[in-house]
């Protein structure tokens, strides 16, 4: 293999390493990105707080109604037990019983509203819990696939770095230094293929002197326009 072809192969390895390293970094960002899961968790927590509050309110209302019923029953017992004989006191008890009955009707209506709200909160909580579980499972499977891909890419990069090191070790030190200096200037593409007498990167057609030099010499030949090292495959 000619030195120029070896440089081209090294360049191809480096470009693959760069792309795979970018993908690994993108995977790391995806693994760290839990925005969707956090949103689902927040929605679930909010729904749970609302449901717990609705249960608490329903329990308080049931207790208030039970207390009111006990009070009404006690007043009725006193009224009809014969213990109270004073007309004024009997009238007061009757008015109290009627007032408690009206209050009971109001509380019953309020309890129905609270129960309806509680049931709505329960449905919302169930939906949020289901969504959270779905997202959790999807995220788990997605992370599994991403980690598998990252492992494969990391293995490939290690192998390619080893191949690059071995290929570079076989080149003259001054030649590889020239390559590296040019690589920095040419965005990691210091070597270009000559095809149809033109540089495939800048597109400029080469003169006969350049073409003859590439065909007959093993020395480095540079594109007369962009300055990249030319190789004819």
Buried (B, 14 or more C-beta within 10 A) or exposed (E): EEBBBBBBBBBEBBEBBEEBEEBBEEBEEEBEEBEEBEEBBEBBEEBBEBBEEBBEBBEEBBEBBEEBBEBBEEBBEBBEEEEBEEEEEBEBBEEBBEEBEEBBEEBEEBBEEBBEBBEEBBEBBEEBBEBBEEBEEEBEEEBEEBEEEBEEBBEBBEEBEEBBEEBBEEBEEEBBEBBEEBBEEBEEBBBBBBEEBBBBBBEEEBEEEBBEBBEEEEEBBBBBBBBBBBBEE
